[in-house]
Every structure is written in structure tokens, then in C-alpha cells.
Amino acid sequence: MGSKSIRRTSKGLRKAGWSDKEILDIAAVTCYRIFISRMADALGVDLTEDYKNLRKD
């Protein structure tokens, strides 16, 4: 995702009523989930069913 796309997304979220803090929270949680998934893949770790079944919305 390029910087233009990120700016467009954050503008859309602000237009929808999300605060900067809420947008930061969304970004932080999303990045953490991606990081954990990629780290597990790199190490060959199978994540628990609880993690795999987390909501993606």
C-alpha cells in the first residue's frame, strides 16, 4: 500500500467520523497482526486455532 493510498484511506476514515487516535489504533493493531503472522510463517510456527479464528473485520 503506497503513501497516497494510506492518505486516501485515513481521509475516508476521518470523513466517516473516526478520530486520529482511533485511526492510529486501527493501524497499530493491523500492523501487529501482520507482524505476528509473518514472524510465525518465517519461523515455521503454527498459530493456535484461537489466533487463526480472530475476526478480520
N, C-alpha and C positions, 0 to 999 in steps of 0.2 A: 504494500500500500504506500503510495507516494505521499509527499507532504501536501500536495494540492488536494488529494483525496481525503486526507485526515482533516484539513481545514474545512472542507466541504461538509464532512460528517459532523464535526464539532459545531459548525454553524447551524446545521439541521437540528442537532440536539438542543442547542440554545433556543432556537425558534420554537421547538416543541416544549420549552419550559424547564429544561434541565439546567441546573446551576453549574458553575465551573467546578465546584467541589464534587458534584455528582458525576460529571464527565471524567474528572480525574479518577474517581473511584472505579468507574467502568473500565477505564484504560488500565489501571493498576491490576485489577482482578483478571482482566483478559490477558495481559502480559504474563502474569504469574501462571495462569493455567497453561498457556502456550509453552512457557519455560519448563514447567514440570513435565509436560507431555514429551517435549523434545529431549529433555535430560533422560527421562525414562527410556525413550527409544534408543538414545545413544549408548546407554549402559545395558540395554537388553533386559530391562526390568519390566515385568508385567504389573500394571497398576491394578489395584483392588477393584472389585466389582462396584463398590461404593463410589469410587472416583470415576469409573467409566460411565456410571449412570447419573452423574451430576447433570442438572439441567443445563442446556446450552443456550437458553434464551435470556 
